[in-house]
Amino acid sequence: MTRHLITSAIPYINGIKHLGNLVGSQLPADLYARYQRGRGQDVLFLCATDEHGTPAELAAAKAGKPVDEYCAEMYETQARIAEGFGLSFDHFGRSSSPQNRKLTQHFAGALADRGLIEEVSQRQIYSPTDGRFLPDRYVEGTCPNCGFEDARGDQCDNCTKQLDPEDLINPRSTISGATDLEMRETKHLFLKQSQLKDELDAWIDSKTDWPVLTTSIAKKWLHDGDGLQDRGITRDLSWGVPVKRGDQDWPGMEGKVFYVWFDAPIEYIACAQEWVDAGKGTDWESWWRTDRGAEDVRYTQFMGKDNVPFHTLSFPATIKGSGEPWKLVDYIKSFNYLNYDGGQFSTSRGRGVFMDQALEILPADYWRWWLLSHAPETSDAEFTWENFQASVNKDLADVLGNFVSRITKFCRSKFGEAVPEAGEYGEAEQALIEDITARVARYETLMEAMEVRKSAAELRGIWAAGNEYLQAQAPWTTFKTDPDRAAAQVRLALNLIPLYAVLSAPFIPTASASMLAAMKVEDMPWPDDVPAALGKLAPGHGFEVPEVLFAKISDEDRESWAERFAGKRD
């Protein structure tokens, strides 16, 4: 048994996430976690809300609430929606937890003790009108690169260029709109990442199995221009982890907090401690410290491509730089962007379908299937309502749902609601068993490799094989002349249903559970032996004809949804 530590990039707290966020991290992480659990592996799947930083303050101010109250409410909302999508986290934590505060301060102290923290005086934008320094995201203006008028002080959403606030043309405060901004002196702590460049470079070179998307982004940050730069890890904010050197005050850093990108990845570790403290597990250090048993852990991270630099460089620099035996990531599965109907999803601008809205109109499995089968792995992908309707109707309703409905109803009409006993398997049945056995092996190989779209295609092929068998053998015709032969055909087809349920559970867990319940199967292990698994339902085993697994999406529904989600979020 392998121990799998799995983390998804932690979603930011400032609002409900859209489908692009979901498919870029949490959903494929859940797919992999469910698959590994299904194979009998020991899995710890962690995620949390990312609660610190400027956007949290801005969102709270917009909502007219204290930032801690706002974050607590949004945490509950995000946890509820995650549950609605069937995201099977072992623990869903909070980066504002006491555990993360203490651990972040610990890492800062360890890095300082090793000479990897530098105190730097720098000039920062100050707003006399607001009476405070303005962090990057409190400043907006025109992008000097593309002319976009609502670029943020850290990045332009339009052209994605990384920016500093002083780069902006006609900068303004996002708090008050004031334009009388000026540069003033302030002090901050910097993580001396540049000193770890060669070590990080060699470490990334050793990861020969990582996706090209992951390594190419990391290498670009390491080598382009002036190479890997030291990074500021503190901010002039009130909301965040207070700057301390371990448990000691840090002279000159009073009133400052750690930068959200310093404390947020540390929450992956702290979340495991939260898991234990919540009474859900024991010995979190055996998952995270190599001196406490984590040497045998395989650690996999899932994230969108915009998060790759922080997870391949900054967070590893924090861990390596501490000099302590923390577990480093073994594999990073990164994703491109999912675009929405000719444009971009945008949380801040309300464009596209958001997770709560998706669950209002259709059950989670519809979305899970489409998103995973169209995951943006090798390039950006695009959501269109036409494609969504076609995929759901064809794959889920016509292929899987139709197979289950067709064979259970036919059996009920001719043999009753129990697996028929008569007849022997012939060449066609043996050929199907061999075909399914080969397909399951390919499916397992693809799932182990985290090839999400290819795994979905292979799973669909497994479903389709059952339909093709029924179409070719036509037990409803065979029954007229050879009822015993038809009984054998039906028996094999019925046995495909629990097999399909187990194989499909990582993608569509609710439908999988419905299939097992209809076939009255309580415990169906992973089909390591496919021929044996296809004998799970013995002659005489009772079943029920299930409700329709997947209703088709009508043209009217598709058109109304396309119109509803064409503009701003409600």
N, C-alpha and C positions, 0 to 999 in steps of 0.2 A: 504493500500500500504506500502510495506517495502522498505526502502532505502538500496541499495546494493552498498557498496564500494568494488571494485574488483581491485587487483593489480597483475600483473605478475612480476616475477623476472626480473629485468631489464637487457637486453642483453649487454654484454661487447662490447666495441667499436672497438676492434682490429680485424676487418675482418667480413665477412659475415657469418652468423650462419648456422649450418647444421640442418638436420631434427631432430636429437636427441635433440638439444636445443629447437626447435620449439614445439615438443610434450611434453617437460618437463615443460613448463610454459605458454608461450603466447597462444598457440592454445587451450588448455583446459580452460584457463581463458576466451578466446573469446567465446568458446562454452557456458560457464555458463552465461556470460554477455548477449549474444544473447538470451538465453533461458529466463532469467529473464526479459529482455525487452519485449520479446514476450508475457510473462504473464502479462504485464502491470505494472511492477515494475519500480521504479525510480533507475536508475543505473548510477554510475560514475566509468568508467573503465579506469584506468591509467597505463601507462607504460612509459619508457624513455630509453635513452642510458646511460650506465655506463661508464664514460669517463676518470676517473682519475686513477692514479696508474702506476706502472712500465710497464705493457704490452702495454699501450697506447703509452708511450714514445718509447718503442722498435719497435712497429709497425710503428710509424711515422718515426723513424730513418731509418727503412728498406725501407720505401716508399720514403725517401729523402725529407720529407716535415716537416715544423714546426708542432709541436704537435697540436696546436689549429686549424690550417688549416686542418690537417689530420682528426681530430675529427669532424669538421664541415662537411667535405665531406662524411665521413662514416655515420654521422647522417642522411644526406639526402638519402644515399643509403639504410640504414636500414629502414627508414620511407617508402621509395618507395616499398621495397620488402614486408614490413608488409602490406601495402595497397594491393599489389598484391595477398597476401594470404587471404585478406578479414578480417584482424584483425581490429575489430571495436572499437579501442581506442577512448575514448572521448577526450583524449589528449595524445600525444606522446612527452614527454619532454626530457630534457638533464640535467644530473647531474652537468654539468659545468655552469648551469644557475646562474644568480645573485641571484635568489630566494633561490636556494639551498646553495649557498655560505653563504648567510646571516643567513639562518636557522641553518646550521651546526655550525657556529660560536656561534649562540645563545645557542644551546644545550650544546656545550662545556662549555660556561660560566655558564649555569644553573647547570651543573654537578659539576663544580669546586666550585660554591657557596655552594653546599651541601656536600662538602668534598669527592667527589667520583672521583676526578682526582688527580693522584700522579705524581710528576716529578721524573723520574728514570734515573740514570746514568747507562749506559750499554756499553759493548764492541760490536762493529759492524765491519763487514768486510769493509776494506778500500782498494781501488786500487790506488797505487801511479801512475801507468801508466795512469789511467783515471782521476786522480786528484779528486776523490770524494768517498763518502761512497756508498756502493752498497746495495740497498734494496734486499729483498729476491729473487725476480725474476730476478735480474741482476747477480745472481750467479747460475751456473750449475755445476754438477759434478756427481760422481757415488753414487747411493743410498746405504747407509750402511745396509739397510734391505734386498734388493733383488738384488743388483748389477747392476741395470739399469744405463747406463752410461750418460743419459741425464736428470737426475732428477733435478728439480728446487730447489731453496733454501727454498721454503715454503712447497712443496709437491712433491712426486714422482708420475708421471702420470701412472707409470706401476703398482705399488702396492698400491697406494693412501695413503701411510703413510705420516702423517704430519711431516715436517722437519724444522730445523733451518739451515741457511746457513753453520754454523760451523760443522754441522753433516756430510756434504758431504765429500766424499773421492776425492782427486785431484780436488778441486774447481777451477773454472775459471770464469773470467768476461765475461758476454754475450755481453758486448759492444766492447771490444777489444780482447778478448780471453786471456788476461793476466793471468798468474798464480802466479805472485808475490804479492799475497794478504796478508794482515795483519790485525790484530785486533786493533782497536783504540777506544778511549772513546768518547761517544756522549750522549746527553740527549734527552729523549723522555717523552711524556705524556702517562700515563696508565689509562684506565678506570677500577676502582676497582669493577669489576663484582662480585668478591668473596663475597663482603659485601651484595650483593643482592641475593645470592644463595638460601636461604630459601624462600624468597618471590617469586622468579622465580619458584622454585620447587612446591610451593603450587598453584601457578597460572596454571602451566602445569597439575598438578593433577586435577584441576577443569575442564579441557577440556576433559571430558570423551568421547566425540563424535569424537575426532580427530583420523585420521588414525594411526594405530600402527606404520607405518613407521616413521611418524612425531614424535610421543612421544618417541619411542624407541631411536631415534638418540639424541633427547634432553636430555633424562635421562642418556644416556651414557656419554655425555659431562659434565653433572652435577655431576655424581657420580663415574665414572671410574678413577682409579689412584688417583691423588691428588684432583680430583674434578674440579669444575669451577675455572679457573685461571683468574687473572687480565690480561687485554689485551692492548698492545700498540696501541695507536690511532694516532700516528704521524709518519712521515717518512722524510728522508732527500732527498727530491725531489723538483724540481722546478714546476712541473705540478700538480695542485691540489688546494684544498681550503686552502688558507693561514691560519696558526694557529693564531687565535685571541680568546680572552676571551670576548665573545659578540662582541661589537664594539671597544673593547680596545686591544692594543698591548699586547702580552704575553712575558714579559722579559725572555730572554734565548731561546726563540723559533723562533727567527728570521731566515728566510730562509727555514723554515720547512712547510710542509703541513699536513693536516689530512690524515690518512690512508684511502684508498678508501673504505674499509669495514665499516668505521665509517660514511662517508658522503653518500654512495650509498643508503642505506635504507631510510635515511632522505629525499632523493629525492622523495620518494612516496608522502610525505606530500607537499614538495615544488612543485611537479608536479601539484597538485591541485591549487596552487596559480598561476602557469604558465597558467593553463587552464582559470582561471578568467582573468589574465592579457592579454591573447590572445583574450579576448572578447567572449569566448565560454560559459562562465558560470558566476554565481554570488555567492558570499558568500562561499568561499572554507572552511572557518573555521567551518561552520555548518556540514561539513563532517568529520572534523578531531579533533575538540575540544568538549569535553563532556559538557563544560560550555557554548557552543554556539549552542547546539542542536544535537550533534553527538551521544547522548545516544541511539537514535532510529536507528542508522546505524548498519547494519550487515556487518562486514569487513572480506573479504575472500582473502587469498593470495594463489597463485599457484607458485610452484617451483620444481626444481629437488632436489634430496635428498642431494646433496653436499652443497646446500644453506640452509638447515634446521637449522644447529647450529646458524647461524647468525640471522635468523629470529625468532627462539624460545628463544634465549638467549641474544645475543649482542644488537640487536635492541630493544627488550623489556627492557633490562637493561638501555639503553639510555633513553627511554620514561619514565619508572618507576623512574629512578634515577633523572630525571629533576624535579620531584615533581609537574609537570604541568599537566593539565587535557587533555592530548592527548588521542586519541582513540587507544586502543590496538586491535590487531587482534582477531577475534572471531573464525576463522577456517583456518587451514593451510592444503591445499591439496598438498601433495608431491608425487613425481614420482620417480621411479627407472630409470635406464638407458635404452635407446634404442641403441642396438648395430647394427653394419652394416656388414652383410654377413660374419659372422665368426670372426669378430674383433670389434674394437671400432671406433666410429666416433671420429675424432680429428680435431679441428679447426687449431691447430698449425701445425699439420702434414698433413693436407689436405686429410684426409681419409673419404670417404663417399660422399653422395649427399648433396650439399649445397643449401640454399633456392633459390638463383638466378638461379642456374642450374635446379632445379626442375621445376620452372615456365617456363623455356625455352622449356621443352619437353612435359609438360602436364598442363592443367588448374588446378587452385588451388583446386577445389573440389575433384579431384582424390586423391590428397595428403591428404587433410583434412580428407576425409573419412577413408582412410587406417590408417593414424596415430592415429586418435581418436578411431577407432574400434579395434586397437591393442595397445592402450596406456599402457605403462609399470607401471601399478598400484601396483599389488601385488608382482611382480618380474621383473627383467630385461626382455626386449623383444628384438627381433631381426628382422631387416629388411632384407628380401631376395627378389630378383626380381621375383622369381617364386611365392612367396606368394602374392606379390603386384599385379602381373598380374592376379592371380586367384581370389583375392578378388574384384578387380575392375571389372573384367569381369562378375563375378557371381552376386555380390551385386548390383553394380551400373547399369551395362548394362543389365544383364538378368532379374533381379528382378524389379528394379524401372523403368529403361528406357524402358524395354520391355512392362511393364504394360501400361505406358503412351502412347507409340506408338501404341500398339495393339488396345486399346479401342477407341482412337481418330480416327484412320484410319478406323476402322470398322464402327463407327458411321457415319463418312463422307460418306462411301460407301453405307450405307443403309438408313440413315435418314437425311443426310446433316450435315453441320457444325453448328448445334444447338442442344441443349438438347431435346431429344424426349419427347413427352407429354403423349403418350398412356400407358396403363397398370398400374397395381397396384403391390405393393410389397407383396411378399408372405413369407412363412416360411424361405426360404433360405436367403432372404434379411434381415429379422428381425434378424436372427441368425448372419449374418455378422455384422450388426450394433451393436449388443450386444457384439460380440467378439472384434470389434474395440474399443468400449467404454471401455471395461475392459483392453485392451492393452494400450490404451492412459493413463489410470489411473496409470498403472504400470510404464509406461514410465516417467510420471511426477514425481512419487515417486523416481525413480532412478536418474533423472536429479536433483531433489532437493538435493539428497544425494551425488551428484557429482560422482556417479558410472559411469565412462565414458564408459568403454567397455560394461557393462551390458546395459546401455542406448542405445548404438549403436545396440546391439543385439536385443533389444526390438523394436527399430525403424525398423530394417530390418524385424522383424516378422510382423509388421504392413503393410509394403510393400507387404510381401509375402502373407498375408491374401487376398489381392486384387487379386493377381495372382491365388491363389487357388480357389477363388470364380469364376473367369472367366473360369478356367479350368473345374470346376465341372458343372457350369451352361451352358457353351458353347453357348452364345447368337447367334453365327453365325449358329449354328445348330437349335436352338429354332426358329430363324427368319423364317426358311423354313415352319414351321407349325403353329407358333403362334407369328406373328410379334409384337403384343401388349405386350406380355410377354417379348420378346426380348428388346423392347423399355424400359420397366421398369428396366431390368437388366443393360442396357447401361446407363440409367439415374443415377442409384446408382454408377456404376463404374466411370462415369465421375465426380461425386461429390467427389469421393475419391481423385482426383488429387489435388484440392486446399487444402484439408485436409492434404495430404501428404506434400504439399509444405510448409505449416506453421509448421508442426511438424519437418520437415527436415531442416528448415532454419538455426538452430544453427550449424548443421554439414556441410551442402552443400548450402550455401546461394546463390550462382550464379545459380545453377540448380533450386533452389526453386523459385527464381525470374522469371526464364524462364517458369516454370510451371504455375505460376500465370498469367504471361503475355499471354501465349497461351490460357488459359481459360478465359481471359479478366476479371480478378478479380483484382481490385485495392486495396481494403481494406478487408483483411480477418483476423479477430481477432483470438486469441487463442481459440481452440474448447473446452471451458469449458462445453458446452452442445454438445456432439458428435452427437446425433441424429439430433439436429437442424443444426449443421454445415454441415451434410450430405444432407441438403436441400438447401444449399447456391445457387447452380445453379438451378434456376427455369426452368420449361419447356419453350423452346424458347430461352434460353440464348445462345448467339453465342460463338463460340470458333474457334481456329485455330489448325491445326495439327502441333505440334512443330517440330523443327529440332531435330535430334538425340541428346538426352540428354548426353549420354556417349558412345563414340566410344570404341570398344574393343581394348585391347592392343594385338598386334600380337606377335607371337614368334620371328619374326625378330627384332621388336623393342626391345623386352625384352633382347634379346641376345646382341644387339648393345649397349644398355645402360649398361648392366652388364660389358661389356668390357670397355666402356668409363670410368666408375667410379670405376674400379678395383684398380687404382693406385693413383698417386698424382693428386691434383686439377690442372686443366688446367692453 
